[in-house]
Amino acid sequence: MALEIMKGVLEAEKEAENIRQAALRDAENIRAEANEKCKKIMLSSESDLDLEINRLNEAALESAKPQVEAIMENANSQCEALKESSAAKLNAAIEAIIRKVVVEHGNC
């Protein structure tokens, strides 16, 4: 009878070890699956973040468009004014040179 009890105890210990090993494997599988899910969530979040950044950039560019157009229009107006001013000064400079040449050298 003691032998049967010892066999029962040994079998129970063996079964307990098998259960422990199975639980360790299950825990490792659960951890690996959780890590994979975490990676997928992170990749999805990064992708979503990139999309949101692009959307915000496009929205910012679109909202700034009127201001950019106004600045460009102002710059173009200033450029035109400078061109007209330069043309007038160029004509005045040419006339001054001609007068100087005529005064110093007489009628040509």
LINHU-V171675 format. One record per residue. N is the residue number from 0. RES is the residue in three letters. OMEGA is omega in whole degrees, -180 to 180 (none if undefined). Layout:
N_RES_OMEGA ; N_RES_OMEGA
This chain:
0_MET_178 ; 1_ALA_179 ; 2_LEU_179 ; 3_GLU_178 ; 4_ILE_178 ; 5_MET_178 ; 6_LYS_179 ; 7_GLY_179 ; 8_VAL_179 ; 9_LEU_178 ; 10_GLU_179 ; 11_ALA_178 ; 12_GLU_179 ; 13_LYS_179 ; 14_GLU_178 ; 15_ALA_178 ; 16_GLU_177 ; 17_ASN_179 ; 18_ILE_179 ; 19_ARG_179 ; 20_GLN_178 ; 21_ALA_179 ; 22_ALA_177 ; 23_LEU_178 ; 24_ARG_178 ; 25_ASP_-180 ; 26_ALA_179 ; 27_GLU_177 ; 28_ASN_179 ; 29_ILE_179 ; 30_ARG_179 ; 31_ALA_178 ; 32_GLU_179 ; 33_ALA_178 ; 34_ASN_179 ; 35_GLU_178 ; 36_LYS_179 ; 37_CYS_179 ; 38_LYS_180 ; 39_LYS_179 ; 40_ILE_179 ; 41_MET_179 ; 42_LEU_179 ; 43_SER_179 ; 44_SER_179 ; 45_GLU_179 ; 46_SER_178 ; 47_ASP_179 ; 48_LEU_177 ; 49_ASP_178 ; 50_LEU_-180 ; 51_GLU_178 ; 52_ILE_179 ; 53_ASN_180 ; 54_ARG_180 ; 55_LEU_178 ; 56_ASN_180 ; 57_GLU_179 ; 58_ALA_179 ; 59_ALA_179 ; 60_LEU_-180 ; 61_GLU_-179 ; 62_SER_180 ; 63_ALA_-176 ; 64_LYS_179 ; 65_PRO_179 ; 66_GLN_179 ; 67_VAL_179 ; 68_GLU_179 ; 69_ALA_179 ; 70_ILE_179 ; 71_MET_179 ; 72_GLU_178 ; 73_ASN_179 ; 74_ALA_179 ; 75_ASN_178 ; 76_SER_179 ; 77_GLN_178 ; 78_CYS_179 ; 79_GLU_179 ; 80_ALA_178 ; 81_LEU_179 ; 82_LYS_180 ; 83_GLU_179 ; 84_SER_180 ; 85_SER_179 ; 86_ALA_179 ; 87_ALA_179 ; 88_LYS_179 ; 89_LEU_178 ; 90_ASN_179 ; 91_ALA_179 ; 92_ALA_179 ; 93_ILE_180 ; 94_GLU_179 ; 95_ALA_179 ; 96_ILE_180 ; 97_ILE_179 ; 98_ARG_-179 ; 99_LYS_180 ; 100_VAL_-179 ; 101_VAL_-179 ; 102_VAL_-177 ; 103_GLU_-173 ; 104_HIS_180 ; 105_GLY_179 ; 106_ASN_179 ; 107_CYS_none
